[in-house]
Amino acid sequence: MTGTHSTGSTDRSRHAEVAGAGFAGLTVSIALARRGWTVRLHEQNDQVRDFGAGILLWRNAMLALEVIGVAGAIRANGVQPGTYDTSLNGDPVSSELAGYPYWAITRPKLHALLVSAARAAGVEIVTGSRVVGADPAGALLLADGTRLEGDLVIGADGAGSAVRNSLGDLTQERKKYQDGVCRVLIPRPEEFQGPEWDRVIDFWTLEPDAMRILFIPTGPDTIYMGMMATTTNERASRIPIDVEVWSKRFPHLATAVELAGRAEGGRHDNYQTNRVAPWSSGRAVLVGDAAHAMCPALGQGASVGIVNAVELAHTLDQYDDVGAALAVWEERERGMTDAAQARSAYMAETRTLAKGNGFTAEVMETANFELPAVTPEIVAAYPVPEGDRSW
Ligand SMILES: Cc1cc2nc3c(=O)[nH]c(=O)nc-3n(C[C@H](O)[C@H](O)[C@H](O)COP(=O)(O)OP(=O)(O)OC[C@H]3O[C@@H](n4cnc5c(N)ncnc54)[C@H](O)[C@@H]3O)c2cc1C
């Protein structure tokens, strides 16, 4: 085999060992398995699941999920927000993204859909299997001493990636932020029922310090609340949610805040980012947060990971030589990914979103990214409304 384009023959049977059954690991496993690879996916936890809040999947991710056959189920189980509104001190500031093709869904549902698609594609999922590193020669190293060889080994083991940290020839910049977020899923109250509430609302107050509630309906029965404050505001950074502190600042959301205070399974996370170069070493490659964790200001971390995972499988299909494919893949995806990281860091640091999200063409560049793996038919099924093109 050489570094030239693939002859297109289908008789190559290649094997991948993948670390981490999060959104990125599941997506890359499905994408490879659907292209004829045998895939074994290792999850350190005893169960494959994601914790219980919600997520926005932007157009870029939906195009990628169409390629692996999962987008239809997401549309059926999620909510397409009618608009993305911003409110300051209870007063409307802006209403944007009318008709833009993006979806909100609960994380457990998205995870379950990906697990079921992975199993259907023939991916072997091994739970309770902790990975400690990778050998660039093409092997995944497990905590119990097992060495598993593959044509490709993939670190999809999240922001703290053991695979990444074992690959000494990669450069890494990691950063932890002061800002953090509490995330909870609440039962959808009567007052927020009905299609007019199927929209994202970004509620802000700025005095004496910035507090924000991102309100996202994820289905007829659930609302995802992202509740953000600086970590110096200790009471607003607690789980369970401090109902007194939050309802004082957001009196118009008292019912929802009350429910957030009683929600189970919530969590608080500080933002963290990592920038890694290059994304691969020999036959070992990183996808998802392992390669490019980003601030959540654009809500694009998982979406970019999903895009890169699907494109990785597509590029590997085009080359017989794994190393050549990895170089081309990174060349295709790196610019878009770096820009998303830089933009979301800037937005998180400046908190400009309180004045309206300002979804300019530049801000929407990541969401509008069309991965090379996508067909014109799929692109046509996700039209960007004319009004949204004219910012
Ligand atoms: C507040 C907030 C809001 C966000 N909102 C959005 C949004 O709306 N839209 C969006 O697209 N993105 C969003 N993101 C980003 C998104 O959550 C992440 O980018 C995404 O979950 C990363 O997925 P992953 O599969 O790369 O990593 P992870 O979700 O971290 O999954 C890694 C998996 O690997 C397993 N693992 C870890 N170490 C090992 C090991 N050593 N061996 C075996 N298994 C291991 C873990 O148990 C886990 O299952 C948000 C992030 C935050 C913090």
The ligand as an ORCA input file, in Angstrom:
! r2SCAN-3c Opt
* xyz 0 1
  C     -21.564     23.651     29.629
  C     -21.324     22.957     28.337
  C     -22.288     23.013     27.362
  C     -22.048     22.418     26.112
  N     -23.004     22.501     25.154
  C     -22.772     21.979     23.942
  C     -23.752     22.080     22.916
  O     -24.847     22.609     23.119
  N     -23.452     21.573     21.696
  C     -22.257     20.953     21.419
  O     -22.036     20.534     20.283
  N     -21.321     20.804     22.399
  C     -21.557     21.293     23.645
  N     -20.626     21.135     24.637
  C     -19.403     20.386     24.383
  C     -19.628     18.885     24.510
  O     -20.259     18.557     25.734
  C     -18.304     18.139     24.424
  O     -17.542     18.681     23.393
  C     -18.550     16.651     24.157
  O     -19.364     16.071     25.126
  C     -17.225     15.916     24.078
  O     -17.471     14.607     23.680
  P     -16.281     13.551     23.627
  O     -16.895     12.291     23.185
  O     -15.140     14.115     22.858
  O     -15.752     13.477     25.127
  P     -16.512     13.002     26.458
  O     -17.938     13.377     26.434
  O     -15.684     13.501     27.588
  O     -16.462     11.412     26.397
  C     -15.293     10.711     26.686
  C     -15.664      9.276     27.020
  O     -14.454      8.547     27.203
  C     -14.513      7.832     28.426
  N     -13.139      7.753     28.909
  C     -12.390      8.745     29.425
  N     -11.175      8.301     29.758
  C     -11.150      6.984     29.406
  C     -10.157      5.973     29.479
  N      -8.946      6.255     29.979
  N     -10.446      4.733     29.029
  C     -11.692      4.449     28.514
  N     -12.668      5.364     28.446
  C     -12.398      6.619     28.868
  C     -15.418      8.671     29.313
  O     -15.971      7.919     30.378
  C     -16.460      9.130     28.307
  O     -17.484      8.188     28.135
  C     -20.839     21.728     25.880
  C     -19.883     21.636     26.902
  C     -20.110     22.236     28.118
  C     -19.065     22.144     29.193
*
